Amino acid sequence: MDYQVFDTTLRDGGQREGISYSVVDKLAVARLLDEFGVGFIEGGWPGAMPKDTEFFERAKTELDLKNAVLVAFGATRKAGVDVAADPQVKALIDAGTPVVCVVAKSDIRHVERALRTTGEENLAMVRDTVAHLVANGRRAFVDCEHFFDGFRYDPQYTASVVTAAFEAGAERVVMCDTNGGMLPSMITAAINEVVARTGVPADRLGIHCQNDTSCAVANTIAAVEAGVQHFQCTANGYGERPGNADLFAVVSNLQLKLGLKVLPDGCLENATRVSTALAEIANIAPDTHQAYVGAAAFAHKAGLHASAIKVDPLLYNHVDPAVVGNDMRILVTEMAGRASIELKSRELGLDLAGHPDTLTEVTRKVKELEAGGWSFEAADASFELLVRDTLPGAALARPFTLESYRTQVEHREDGQVISEATVKVRVRGERVIATAEGNGPVNALDEALRVALSQHYPELKGFQLADYKVRIVEGSHGSNAITRVLVETRDGRRDWTTVGVHENVVEASWKALTDALTFGLAPAPVTTA
C-alpha cells in the first residue's frame, strides 16, 4: 500500500485538555487503531515520559498488531551533544520500535530563539540523529516543526532542513502546520515550491496539520492531492487547542471521495465503532455531529429530505452510511411531513404505509405537540408509544394507570433537604399506594413508582435512570416557563429516551418517567402491514 496512515492519537492527541491516558488505556487505544487499519501508531515519547516508556516496554509482550507498526517519538540530539551520548536518543533506540519519528526545528526563528543555537548546528543535529537511527536499524521519520510558518519566513533555510534529513537517510520528512494557521491553497503552494527547490518528489513528504483554522482535514486532503503519501492524524481530531486533523474524516474522504486505497479491505466499515470506543476510553462524549461517524452524520430532519429518501436514500446522503459502519436516522420534529413519520415508524418496526388515516393522525399529533414544546427528535421511545397508541392493532396495554401523586420537600433544622413522594396507581386491577424518599421530588417520585410496581414487574430492578435533562422551552421565560424533560433509561441490553413537557417541572418529569417505565415494560412492537 503506497499511502502511509500515521496515527498520533497517543502522543499528539493525548495533549488535548481533559485527556489523560493510563498505560492500560494506551494499549487499548493501540489495539483499536490497529483494527481500523492504520499503518503507524505513534505511542509516545520514551525517556521523556515515564508512562510512555512503560507503554513501549509492555507493548513488546502485550500487543499483537496486525496492520500497524509502533513508532517512538522524540527529539533530535541536543545542541553541542554527541548523538551517541544523548540519553533522549538512546531512549528512542531502547524503545525497540521499528520506526522512530524525531521532531526537528525547521523555522530559523525557533532555531535561534528557542534552541538558542545556529542554523548550521540545527542541520547537524538533524543529520546526526537520523544517521544514528538508521545505523541502528530504525526507519527514520522527521517531523519538521513549524514548517509552513518557517517556509514563509525563510524558504531557503526550511528547505535545507528537508534536504539534510533526506541526505542522512530519512524515509519521510513531514511538513507540520504546528500553529494550525494555514489554508488549503497555502499548503498546496508550499508543497509545490518545496518540491521545486529541493528536487524531492512529493510522495516522499508527509503532512501534519493542526486545526486552528478549522482546516486541518481540508489541508491534509490538499497535501495528498498535491502528491503527499504520508499523512498524520488523530482519532476524532483530538489534540491541543482546537485539535488535529480527524483520522476518520481524512481516511473516509480519501477512500470514498478520491478513490484512494489507504486502508486494508474491510477496515473502513469499523470507523464508527472505533471512533465511539476511543471516545469512551478518552472519557469524552462522542461528537454527535462529527462527519461520517457521528450519530447525527446521516440524520435527516426536514420533511422534504424524507420524501426524497423514501424514494432513494442516496438522494440526501453523500455516501451510504454503512460503508463507515454508521446508520441513517430520521428525526421526528415539527418540520416532519408524512414521509418522515412513515420512515421513522418503519425504523422502529411499525409500518404505517397501509394505514394512511393513522399516518395523518400521527403527523398531526407530532406537529401539534412539537408546537407546544415537545421534542421527539431525541426521544424515540416517546414517539414509538405515540404511534402504538394511535395505530389500530398495535396499541399497547399500559402497565399501570395513575390515580394521583403528591410530592413535598422538607428542609430540616440540621440542614438536610429531604423529598418525599406518594403515588396512587392501578396495576392489573389492583389499587396500589406507595411512598418513598429521594434527593429531590423527581427522584422521590421515581422511587415511589418503582415501589408501587415492583411486585407486579420485578424486571424494574434492572432499569437504571442514566440521564435526566431539563430545558426551558424556547420562547418561554421566567419561573413559570414551560419546561421540557428528557429521561434516558437503560436495562443492560438497550437504552431509550422519553420526553415530558409541562409548565410544572415535576409534572414534565412525571410524564417522561412514566413513558420510560411504560416503554421498558411494554412487549416489542409487532410490525403491521
Backbone torsions as a table, in degrees:
resi	resn	phi	psi	omega
1	MET	NA	124.0	-174.6
2	ASP	-72.2	-33.3	-174.6
3	TYR	-84.8	139.3	-179.9
4	GLN	-108.9	109.6	176.8
5	VAL	-90.6	108.4	-173.6
6	PHE	-109.6	115.4	-178.0
7	ASP	-101.9	132.5	179.5
8	THR	-123.3	32.2	178.3
9	THR	-57.8	-41.6	-174.7
10	LEU	-76.2	-13.6	178.5
11	ARG	-113.1	-71.3	-178.2
12	ASP	-70.9	-40.0	179.3
13	GLY	-63.2	-33.3	179.9
14	GLY	-68.3	-7.3	178.2
15	GLN	-84.9	-2.0	176.4
16	ARG	-63.9	139.7	176.7
17	GLU	-59.0	128.3	177.9
18	GLY	98.8	-13.5	178.7
19	ILE	-96.8	132.2	174.2
20	SER	-146.1	94.8	-177.5
21	TYR	-76.9	132.8	167.3
22	SER	-80.0	171.5	177.5
23	VAL	-62.9	-40.5	177.5
24	VAL	-61.7	-41.4	176.7
25	ASP	-59.5	-45.0	-176.9
26	LYS	-63.4	-38.0	177.2
27	LEU	-65.6	-41.1	179.4
28	ALA	-66.4	-40.8	177.7
29	VAL	-61.8	-43.7	-179.0
30	ALA	-61.1	-41.2	179.6
31	ARG	-63.6	-41.5	-179.9
32	LEU	-67.2	-41.8	178.1
33	LEU	-63.2	-36.7	177.2
34	ASP	-64.9	-40.5	176.6
35	GLU	-60.5	-36.0	-179.6
36	PHE	-72.5	-17.5	173.0
37	GLY	98.8	14.9	177.5
38	VAL	-65.5	154.8	-177.3
39	GLY	-89.0	-27.2	-176.2
40	PHE	-138.3	135.5	176.8
41	ILE	-121.7	110.0	178.2
42	GLU	-80.3	112.9	-170.5
43	GLY	-87.6	-14.2	-179.0
44	GLY	139.1	-164.9	-171.4
45	TRP	-116.4	89.0	-179.6
46	PRO	-67.5	144.7	-178.5
47	GLY	93.0	-43.9	179.3
48	ALA	-87.2	-31.3	-177.7
49	MET	-123.0	113.3	-179.7
50	PRO	-55.3	-37.6	179.5
51	LYS	-62.9	-38.9	180.0
52	ASP	-71.3	-37.0	176.4
53	THR	-60.5	-43.5	178.1
54	GLU	-65.0	-38.7	179.5
55	PHE	-58.9	-48.4	-178.3
56	PHE	-65.4	-34.5	178.9
57	GLU	-67.6	-45.3	179.9
58	ARG	-71.0	-31.0	-179.8
59	ALA	-60.7	-29.1	-178.3
60	LYS	-60.2	-31.9	-177.7
61	THR	-112.9	-19.8	-172.8
62	GLU	-104.8	-11.2	179.3
63	LEU	-110.6	130.2	175.1
64	ASP	-122.3	80.2	-173.2
65	LEU	-78.6	137.6	-178.3
66	LYS	-98.5	-35.1	-174.3
67	ASN	-113.2	-29.2	-171.4
68	ALA	-108.4	160.5	168.6
69	VAL	-117.5	147.2	178.9
70	LEU	-79.0	146.9	179.7
71	VAL	-126.2	129.8	172.2
72	ALA	-93.4	140.8	-177.5
73	PHE	-114.8	142.9	176.6
74	GLY	-167.3	-166.2	-177.5
75	ALA	-110.6	164.9	171.8
76	THR	-66.3	168.1	178.6
77	ARG	-57.5	156.8	178.0
78	LYS	-72.7	155.7	178.5
79	ALA	-62.1	131.5	176.8
80	GLY	77.9	7.7	-178.7
81	VAL	-112.5	136.3	176.2
82	ASP	-65.8	133.7	-173.6
83	VAL	-60.2	-35.8	-178.9
84	ALA	-70.2	-19.8	-178.4
85	ALA	-100.2	-3.6	-177.5
86	ASP	-76.8	117.3	-176.7
87	PRO	-63.6	-31.2	179.3
88	GLN	-67.5	-42.6	177.8
89	VAL	-65.7	-38.1	177.3
90	LYS	-61.8	-39.7	179.1
91	ALA	-63.2	-33.4	177.3
92	LEU	-66.0	-40.5	177.5
93	ILE	-66.8	-43.6	-177.5
94	ASP	-65.5	-23.2	179.7
95	ALA	-61.3	-24.5	174.1
96	GLY	76.2	15.6	179.8
97	THR	-83.7	149.1	179.7
98	PRO	-70.4	-21.1	-178.5
99	VAL	-125.3	139.2	174.4
100	VAL	-125.9	133.9	176.4
101	CYS	-114.7	121.5	179.3
102	VAL	-111.3	143.4	177.9
103	VAL	-94.5	136.4	-179.5
104	ALA	-131.3	145.8	175.2
105	LYS	-73.5	131.9	178.7
106	SER	-125.5	2.8	175.8
107	ASP	-106.7	117.3	-175.0
108	ILE	-57.4	-28.9	178.3
109	ARG	-65.9	-38.8	177.1
110	HIS	-70.8	-36.4	178.4
111	VAL	-59.5	-48.3	-173.9
112	GLU	-79.6	-34.9	-174.0
113	ARG	-95.8	-36.6	-178.6
114	ALA	-89.8	-51.0	178.0
115	LEU	-78.1	-22.9	-178.4
116	ARG	56.4	49.2	176.4
117	THR	-139.3	-175.5	-177.5
118	THR	-94.0	161.3	177.2
119	GLY	-61.0	-38.0	-178.6
120	GLU	-68.2	-39.7	177.6
121	GLU	-65.6	-36.7	177.5
122	ASN	-62.4	-41.3	177.8
123	LEU	-63.7	-38.0	178.1
124	ALA	-66.5	-37.3	177.4
125	MET	-60.8	-41.2	178.5
126	VAL	-66.0	-50.5	-177.2
127	ARG	-60.3	-48.9	-176.1
128	ASP	-62.3	-43.3	-176.3
129	THR	-68.6	-45.9	179.9
130	VAL	-62.6	-46.2	-179.0
131	ALA	-61.7	-38.8	179.8
132	HIS	-66.1	-41.2	178.9
133	LEU	-64.6	-45.3	-179.6
134	VAL	-63.6	-40.5	178.7
135	ALA	-63.1	-25.7	178.2
136	ASN	-95.6	18.5	173.0
137	GLY	79.2	19.7	-179.3
138	ARG	-102.7	144.5	168.4
139	ARG	-79.2	129.1	-173.8
140	ALA	-110.5	125.0	170.7
141	PHE	-110.6	145.3	179.4
142	VAL	-122.9	118.9	173.3
143	ASP	-87.6	114.0	177.8
144	CYS	-86.5	98.8	-176.5
145	GLU	-67.0	141.0	179.6
146	HIS	55.6	35.1	-174.7
147	PHE	-59.1	-52.5	-171.4
148	PHE	-70.4	-38.2	175.9
149	ASP	-65.4	-41.4	178.6
150	GLY	-65.1	-39.2	-178.4
151	PHE	-66.5	-36.1	178.1
152	ARG	-70.0	-31.2	-178.7
153	TYR	-81.0	-48.1	-177.7
154	ASP	-144.8	82.7	-174.8
155	PRO	-60.2	-32.6	-178.3
156	GLN	-65.1	-44.5	-178.2
157	TYR	-69.9	-44.3	-179.2
158	THR	-61.4	-39.6	177.0
159	ALA	-64.6	-32.3	-179.7
160	SER	-68.2	-28.0	176.4
161	VAL	-67.6	-41.0	177.4
162	VAL	-60.5	-48.3	-179.2
163	THR	-61.4	-43.2	-179.1
164	ALA	-61.4	-41.5	-179.3
165	ALA	-64.3	-45.3	-179.2
166	PHE	-68.0	-39.0	179.0
167	GLU	-61.8	-29.1	-179.2
168	ALA	-85.5	-6.7	175.9
169	GLY	112.6	12.7	178.6
170	ALA	-63.6	141.4	176.9
171	GLU	-81.8	-39.8	178.3
172	ARG	-138.1	142.2	169.9
173	VAL	-115.9	124.0	-171.3
174	VAL	-104.4	124.5	178.1
175	MET	-85.4	118.5	-174.4
176	CYS	-107.0	124.9	170.8
177	ASP	-90.1	74.3	-169.6
178	THR	-63.4	-38.0	178.6
179	ASN	-85.5	-8.3	176.1
180	GLY	68.0	26.6	-174.1
181	GLY	-98.3	2.6	-175.1
182	MET	-85.2	159.7	172.2
183	LEU	-115.3	160.6	-175.3
184	PRO	-53.3	-42.5	-178.3
185	SER	-64.5	-34.2	177.9
186	MET	-67.6	-39.5	178.6
187	ILE	-61.6	-49.3	-178.4
188	THR	-60.8	-46.1	-178.8
189	ALA	-62.5	-41.7	-178.8
190	ALA	-65.4	-42.4	179.9
191	ILE	-62.3	-45.8	179.8
192	ASN	-59.9	-39.6	-179.0
193	GLU	-72.4	-37.6	177.7
194	VAL	-61.1	-45.0	179.2
195	VAL	-60.9	-42.8	-179.3
196	ALA	-66.9	-38.4	-177.2
197	ARG	-73.9	-41.0	-171.4
198	THR	-98.5	-22.1	-174.9
199	GLY	77.7	4.2	177.6
200	VAL	-79.5	127.1	179.3
201	PRO	-65.4	146.7	-176.3
202	ALA	-60.0	-28.8	-176.3
203	ASP	-73.0	-4.8	174.3
204	ARG	-97.7	-2.9	179.2
205	LEU	-95.2	160.9	177.1
206	GLY	-127.0	168.6	-178.8
207	ILE	-134.2	139.2	177.8
208	HIS	-140.7	114.7	-173.1
209	CYS	-121.3	131.8	169.1
210	GLN	-87.8	166.0	-167.7
211	ASN	-110.5	29.4	-174.1
212	ASP	-67.5	-20.5	174.4
213	THR	-105.2	11.0	-173.9
214	SER	60.6	25.9	-177.5
215	CYS	-117.6	11.9	-174.0
216	ALA	-59.0	-44.4	179.1
217	VAL	-66.5	-47.7	-179.6
218	ALA	-62.2	-40.1	179.2
219	ASN	-64.8	-38.6	178.6
220	THR	-65.5	-43.7	178.0
221	ILE	-62.2	-41.9	179.5
222	ALA	-60.7	-40.3	179.7
223	ALA	-64.6	-41.9	179.0
224	VAL	-64.9	-40.8	178.3
225	GLU	-65.0	-24.2	177.4
226	ALA	-84.8	0.7	174.2
227	GLY	116.0	-8.4	-179.7
228	VAL	-68.1	139.0	-177.7
229	GLN	-120.8	3.8	175.8
230	HIS	-121.3	122.1	-179.7
231	PHE	-135.4	138.5	-176.8
232	GLN	-108.0	134.4	-176.3
233	CYS	-142.4	172.1	170.4
234	THR	-129.1	150.2	178.3
235	ALA	-61.3	130.6	177.7
236	ASN	60.5	15.6	178.4
237	GLY	72.7	19.1	-179.3
238	TYR	-62.2	148.1	178.7
239	GLY	160.5	173.3	-178.5
240	GLU	-71.2	159.8	-175.6
241	ARG	55.5	-132.2	178.9
242	PRO	-75.6	-2.7	174.8
243	GLY	105.2	-165.5	-175.6
244	ASN	-118.3	-179.1	174.3
245	ALA	-64.4	129.3	-177.7
246	ASP	-73.5	119.6	-179.4
247	LEU	-52.1	-46.5	-172.8
248	PHE	-70.6	-36.8	177.6
249	ALA	-70.4	-43.0	-179.2
250	VAL	-62.8	-50.9	-177.5
251	VAL	-63.9	-42.8	179.9
252	SER	-63.3	-42.5	178.5
253	ASN	-63.0	-45.4	-178.1
254	LEU	-64.9	-41.2	-175.0
255	GLN	-80.2	-41.1	-174.1
256	LEU	-90.1	-31.2	-176.5
257	LYS	-96.5	-38.0	-178.2
258	LEU	-101.9	-6.2	177.1
259	GLY	69.5	25.9	-179.5
260	LEU	-93.6	133.7	179.6
261	LYS	-84.5	100.8	-177.0
262	VAL	-111.8	-14.3	177.7
263	LEU	-125.1	155.4	173.8
264	PRO	-62.3	157.0	-179.8
265	ASP	-56.5	137.8	175.2
266	GLY	84.2	-1.9	-175.9
267	CYS	-88.4	-34.7	-175.0
268	LEU	-60.5	-32.5	-178.9
269	GLU	-67.6	-8.9	175.3
270	ASN	-87.5	-0.6	-171.1
271	ALA	-55.7	-51.7	-175.6
272	THR	-65.1	-44.6	-179.6
273	ARG	-62.2	-46.7	-177.6
274	VAL	-67.0	-40.6	178.7
275	SER	-58.6	-46.5	-179.4
276	THR	-65.5	-42.9	-179.4
277	ALA	-63.2	-39.7	179.6
278	LEU	-68.4	-34.3	175.8
279	ALA	-64.5	-39.5	178.9
280	GLU	-63.4	-43.7	179.8
281	ILE	-63.6	-38.7	179.4
282	ALA	-74.9	-9.6	-177.2
283	ASN	60.3	42.2	177.4
284	ILE	-124.8	130.3	179.3
285	ALA	-58.8	132.2	177.7
286	PRO	-57.5	142.3	178.0
287	ASP	-77.9	107.6	-175.5
288	THR	-64.7	-22.7	-178.1
289	HIS	-103.5	17.7	176.6
290	GLN	-68.3	137.3	-179.4
291	ALA	-59.3	142.1	176.3
292	TYR	69.9	-50.7	-169.3
293	VAL	-108.0	-6.9	179.6
294	GLY	-72.6	154.0	-179.4
295	ALA	-61.6	-27.0	-179.7
296	ALA	-99.1	6.9	-175.4
297	ALA	-61.9	-29.7	-179.8
298	PHE	-128.7	38.0	178.8
299	ALA	-99.1	135.8	-174.9
300	HIS	-123.6	133.9	-172.5
301	LYS	-111.4	-46.9	-173.3
302	ALA	-70.2	141.5	179.2
303	GLY	-61.1	-33.3	178.7
304	LEU	-61.0	-41.8	177.6
305	HIS	-60.8	-46.8	-175.8
306	ALA	-62.1	-36.9	179.1
307	SER	-60.8	-41.6	179.5
308	ALA	-71.9	-40.1	-179.4
309	ILE	-61.8	-34.2	179.1
310	LYS	-60.4	-33.1	178.5
311	VAL	-79.4	-47.8	-178.4
312	ASP	-157.1	112.1	-177.4
313	PRO	-55.0	-30.4	-176.7
314	LEU	-75.2	-7.8	176.9
315	LEU	-65.4	-27.5	179.5
316	TYR	-126.1	11.6	172.1
317	ASN	-118.7	130.3	-175.7
318	HIS	-73.8	-22.6	170.4
319	VAL	-144.5	167.0	173.3
320	ASP	-70.8	120.1	-178.2
321	PRO	-54.2	-28.7	-176.2
322	ALA	-64.1	-24.9	-176.3
323	VAL	-68.8	-19.2	174.6
324	VAL	-114.3	16.2	177.2
325	GLY	74.5	20.3	-179.2
326	ASN	-106.3	177.6	179.9
327	ASP	-129.7	151.8	171.2
328	MET	-83.3	141.0	177.7
329	ARG	-128.6	144.5	173.2
330	ILE	-105.9	124.9	179.7
331	LEU	-94.9	135.6	-179.2
332	VAL	-101.4	113.4	-178.7
333	THR	-141.8	-175.4	178.0
334	GLU	-64.3	-16.2	178.0
335	MET	-83.1	-7.5	-173.2
336	ALA	-69.8	139.0	170.9
337	GLY	-105.7	-171.5	-178.0
338	ARG	-61.0	-37.0	-178.3
339	ALA	-65.0	-41.1	178.8
340	SER	-61.3	-46.1	-178.4
341	ILE	-63.4	-42.0	-179.2
342	GLU	-65.2	-44.6	-179.5
343	LEU	-66.7	-41.6	-180.0
344	LYS	-65.3	-40.8	178.9
345	SER	-63.7	-41.5	178.5
346	ARG	-63.6	-38.0	177.5
347	GLU	-60.1	-32.3	-178.9
348	LEU	-91.0	3.2	177.8
349	GLY	91.5	15.6	-179.7
350	LEU	-123.1	110.3	-174.9
351	ASP	-92.2	113.3	179.8
352	LEU	-97.1	2.1	-175.9
353	ALA	-58.7	-35.8	-178.9
354	GLY	-89.9	7.9	-177.9
355	HIS	-131.2	71.7	-175.6
356	PRO	-60.1	-36.4	180.0
357	ASP	-66.1	-41.4	178.0
358	THR	-65.4	-41.0	178.3
359	LEU	-59.1	-43.7	178.0
360	THR	-61.6	-43.7	-177.4
361	GLU	-67.5	-42.2	179.0
362	VAL	-64.3	-41.9	178.6
363	THR	-60.7	-43.0	178.6
364	ARG	-61.9	-45.3	-178.7
365	LYS	-62.9	-43.2	-179.4
366	VAL	-61.3	-47.7	-179.1
367	LYS	-62.9	-40.3	-179.7
368	GLU	-65.8	-45.8	-179.5
369	LEU	-67.5	-41.8	-179.9
370	GLU	-64.0	-34.8	177.1
371	ALA	-64.2	-26.2	178.9
372	GLY	-90.4	5.6	176.0
373	GLY	110.5	-7.5	177.9
374	TRP	-70.9	155.5	178.6
375	SER	-142.5	110.9	-177.9
376	PHE	-95.1	-5.8	-173.9
377	GLU	-66.2	-26.6	177.4
378	ALA	-111.2	12.3	-175.5
379	ALA	-133.0	67.7	-178.7
380	ASP	-58.8	-35.9	-176.6
381	ALA	-64.8	-43.1	178.4
382	SER	-65.5	-37.2	177.2
383	PHE	-64.8	-42.5	179.2
384	GLU	-62.3	-40.1	178.0
385	LEU	-63.1	-39.3	177.9
386	LEU	-61.5	-44.8	-179.9
387	VAL	-64.3	-45.0	-177.0
388	ARG	-67.3	-29.4	176.2
389	ASP	-73.9	-17.9	-176.7
390	THR	-102.0	-32.1	-173.9
391	LEU	-77.4	123.3	179.1
392	PRO	-59.7	132.6	177.4
393	GLY	84.5	-10.6	-179.1
394	ALA	-112.9	-8.0	-177.8
395	ALA	-60.6	137.8	-177.6
396	LEU	-96.2	152.2	173.8
397	ALA	-79.0	123.0	-179.0
398	ARG	-65.7	133.8	-177.1
399	PRO	-68.9	-16.4	177.6
400	PHE	-161.1	160.7	173.7
401	THR	-127.8	144.6	-176.7
402	LEU	-85.7	133.2	168.6
403	GLU	-96.2	-49.8	175.4
404	SER	-170.3	162.4	170.2
405	TYR	-142.0	157.7	179.1
406	ARG	-144.1	139.7	176.0
407	THR	-128.2	152.4	173.5
408	GLN	-146.8	151.5	179.8
409	VAL	-120.4	128.8	-178.3
410	GLU	-118.1	122.3	174.9
411	HIS	-99.5	110.8	-173.0
412	ARG	-88.0	165.3	-176.2
413	GLU	-60.2	-31.7	-178.7
414	ASP	-82.2	5.1	178.0
415	GLY	95.6	-9.5	178.4
416	GLN	-69.2	141.9	175.3
417	VAL	-117.1	114.5	-176.0
418	ILE	-118.5	133.4	174.9
419	SER	-106.3	142.8	178.7
420	GLU	-131.9	140.6	179.4
421	ALA	-133.5	143.4	173.7
422	THR	-124.7	130.9	177.1
423	VAL	-120.6	144.1	173.7
424	LYS	-122.6	114.7	-176.8
425	VAL	-133.0	162.5	173.3
426	ARG	-111.2	125.3	-177.5
427	VAL	-125.9	113.9	179.3
428	ARG	50.7	45.7	177.1
429	GLY	83.5	-5.6	-177.4
430	GLU	-104.1	135.8	176.5
431	ARG	-86.2	123.7	-176.6
432	VAL	-123.7	131.8	176.1
433	ILE	-117.4	129.6	-179.2
434	ALA	-140.4	145.8	179.5
435	THR	-128.4	142.6	178.2
436	ALA	-152.6	158.9	175.9
437	GLU	-105.8	158.0	177.4
438	GLY	-155.5	178.0	-179.5
439	ASN	-83.0	1.6	176.3
440	GLY	-169.1	167.2	-177.3
441	PRO	-60.6	-35.0	-179.6
442	VAL	-70.7	-44.7	177.2
443	ASN	-61.3	-40.8	178.3
444	ALA	-63.7	-41.0	177.1
445	LEU	-62.0	-45.0	179.2
446	ASP	-59.2	-45.2	-179.4
447	GLU	-65.6	-42.7	-179.4
448	ALA	-64.4	-41.3	179.6
449	LEU	-64.8	-39.5	177.9
450	ARG	-65.0	-38.9	177.4
451	VAL	-62.2	-42.4	-178.2
452	ALA	-65.6	-33.1	-173.2
453	LEU	-98.8	-18.1	-169.0
454	SER	-61.4	-32.0	179.9
455	GLN	-65.3	-36.7	-179.9
456	HIS	-88.1	-26.6	-176.8
457	TYR	-130.6	77.7	-178.0
458	PRO	-62.4	-20.1	-180.0
459	GLU	-65.8	-14.1	177.9
460	LEU	-59.8	-24.0	179.9
461	LYS	-60.4	-26.4	-179.9
462	GLY	-87.3	-4.8	-179.5
463	PHE	-83.1	130.4	177.1
464	GLN	-122.0	133.3	174.0
465	LEU	-79.6	105.3	-172.3
466	ALA	-86.0	-29.6	-178.7
467	ASP	-157.8	148.5	-178.7
468	TYR	-140.8	117.6	-176.4
469	LYS	-125.2	136.3	177.7
470	VAL	-119.5	131.0	178.0
471	ARG	-131.4	145.8	171.3
472	ILE	-83.7	127.8	-178.7
473	VAL	-65.7	133.6	-178.2
474	GLU	-55.2	132.8	179.0
475	GLY	97.4	-10.9	177.8
476	SER	-110.1	144.9	-172.3
477	HIS	-139.3	164.6	174.4
478	GLY	79.7	-177.4	-176.4
479	SER	-71.2	-15.1	177.9
480	ASN	-103.1	21.1	-178.8
481	ALA	-68.0	156.4	176.1
482	ILE	-75.4	132.4	-178.9
483	THR	-112.7	145.3	175.9
484	ARG	-115.8	130.8	-179.5
485	VAL	-117.6	130.1	174.1
486	LEU	-113.8	130.0	179.3
487	VAL	-120.4	124.8	175.1
488	GLU	-104.2	128.4	-177.4
489	THR	-124.4	148.8	175.6
490	ARG	-140.2	155.4	-179.9
491	ASP	-129.5	16.8	-179.2
492	GLY	93.8	-19.9	178.9
493	ARG	-111.5	-31.8	-174.7
494	ARG	-154.7	163.2	174.1
495	ASP	-118.3	147.7	174.0
496	TRP	-146.7	152.6	-176.1
497	THR	-123.9	136.8	179.8
498	THR	-127.2	162.0	-175.1
499	VAL	-132.3	148.3	173.0
500	GLY	-141.3	144.4	-178.3
501	VAL	-135.6	134.8	177.5
502	HIS	-170.0	162.3	174.7
503	GLU	-66.6	-29.0	-179.7
504	ASN	-97.5	122.5	-175.5
505	VAL	-63.7	-31.1	179.1
506	VAL	-68.5	-41.6	178.8
507	GLU	-67.3	-40.1	176.1
508	ALA	-60.4	-40.8	178.6
509	SER	-65.8	-40.5	178.8
510	TRP	-59.8	-43.9	179.6
511	LYS	-60.7	-45.0	-179.9
512	ALA	-67.1	-39.9	179.9
513	LEU	-65.2	-46.2	-178.3
514	THR	-66.9	-35.6	174.6
515	ASP	-64.1	-38.7	-178.7
516	ALA	-63.1	-45.6	-179.6
517	LEU	-71.1	-38.2	178.6
518	THR	-61.4	-46.5	-179.8
519	PHE	-63.2	-44.0	-178.0
520	GLY	-65.6	-31.5	-178.3
521	LEU	-89.5	-16.3	-176.0
522	ALA	-72.7	145.9	174.0
523	PRO	-67.0	157.5	179.6
524	ALA	-58.8	143.7	-179.5
525	PRO	-65.8	148.2	175.8
526	VAL	-100.2	123.0	-179.7
527	THR	-62.8	129.2	-179.5
528	THR	-109.9	145.0	-179.3
529	ALA	-101.3	NA	NA
